[in-house]
Amino acid sequence: MVRELDLIPEDYREFVFRIHLAKLTSACTAVFILVVFTFYLCNWQYYQYLKANIDQLEAEQAFTAKEKEKIASFETKHRILEQHLRLLDALSGHFSTHDIFAVVEKGLSGTDVWFERWKFERTREDVTHNKQADGYILEMPADEFNPRTSRWQLASSMSVVGKAKDHQTLSLFVTQLIAQPEVESVKVKRTSTSQVGNRELVSFHLSIILNNRARSI
């Protein structure tokens, strides 16, 4: 029986084994590093993708919030303008210019009276706490600027300064004014006589209170 002789020294064999082991370890380490790097790269890209989506959503949310704020501001301004419009409608809708001229024209019918000064006035009184107040009432609802509902009683009056032929003519003018439903009262604030040429005329100052027609808005 022939036996094979191993002529390779044991030390050399161990040295070669260690070299192969080192190469295998290096290869495994390289593969591991490559896998870790690839995993990190994929995670980083996915993180960037998520971050971009989050930034976009936050930007859209901020834009939406800003738009909602603008819309709320516009709605508030719209409500205020509507209230102002209602107030103007109420103030202009009480007695029109045509109504006033019609009242004066009927009062002057058949009289020898003329005006030197004529002033029309509107006044208002806060009757929020006066539930018994009637007449021409303007009601303003509460809002963020006015915490409580307010009620205003509006009144219209005319101040007339002029001359009449005599006291009887002035009395007829006042009587014809009071006879109209649009007139609540006529106050004679002042009268005096003056000589104009050969005629003696009556100077007067009247305060004409117009009748408040009940209305609530």
TAUR-V34240 format. One record per pair of residues at least 12 apart in sequence whose C-alpha atoms are under 6 Angstrom apart, sorted by sequence separation. I is the first residue (numbers start at 1). GAP is how many residues later the second one is. D is the distance in Angstrom with one decimal. If there is no record, write none. Layout:
# TAUR-V34240
I_GAP_D, I_GAP_D
This chain:
# TAUR-V34240
139_12_4.4, 191_12_5.5, 138_13_5.7, 191_13_4.3, 138_14_5.0, 190_14_5.5, 137_15_5.6, 190_15_5.1, 137_16_4.6, 189_16_5.5, 136_17_5.8, 189_17_5.6, 136_18_5.5, 188_18_4.7, 187_19_5.7, 187_20_5.1, 186_21_5.8, 128_22_5.2, 186_22_4.6, 128_23_4.5, 127_24_5.5, 185_24_5.2, 127_25_5.5, 184_25_5.5, 126_26_4.7, 184_26_5.2, 125_27_5.5, 183_27_4.4, 184_27_4.4, 125_28_5.2, 182_28_5.7, 183_28_4.9, 124_29_5.4, 182_29_5.1, 124_30_4.5, 123_31_5.8, 123_32_5.2, 122_33_5.6, 122_34_4.5, 121_35_5.8, 166_35_5.8, 121_36_5.3, 165_36_5.3, 166_36_5.4, 120_37_6.0, 120_38_4.5, 164_38_5.1, 119_39_5.6, 163_39_5.5, 119_40_5.1, 163_40_4.4, 118_41_5.8, 162_41_5.9, 163_41_6.0, 118_42_4.6, 162_42_5.6, 117_43_5.9, 161_43_5.8, 117_44_5.0, 161_44_4.5, 116_45_5.6, 160_45_5.7, 115_46_5.9, 116_46_4.7, 160_46_5.1, 115_47_4.1, 159_47_5.8, 114_48_5.7, 159_48_4.7, 114_49_5.7, 158_49_5.8, 113_50_5.9, 158_50_5.0, 113_51_4.4, 157_51_5.5, 157_52_4.5, 112_53_5.7, 157_53_5.5, 156_54_5.5, 111_58_6.0, 108_65_6.0, 107_66_5.4, 107_69_4.8, 107_70_4.7, 136_76_5.1, 135_77_4.9, 136_77_5.3, 135_78_5.4, 136_78_4.5, 137_78_5.6, 138_78_5.5, 139_78_5.7, 135_79_4.1, 136_79_4.9, 137_79_5.0, 138_79_5.7
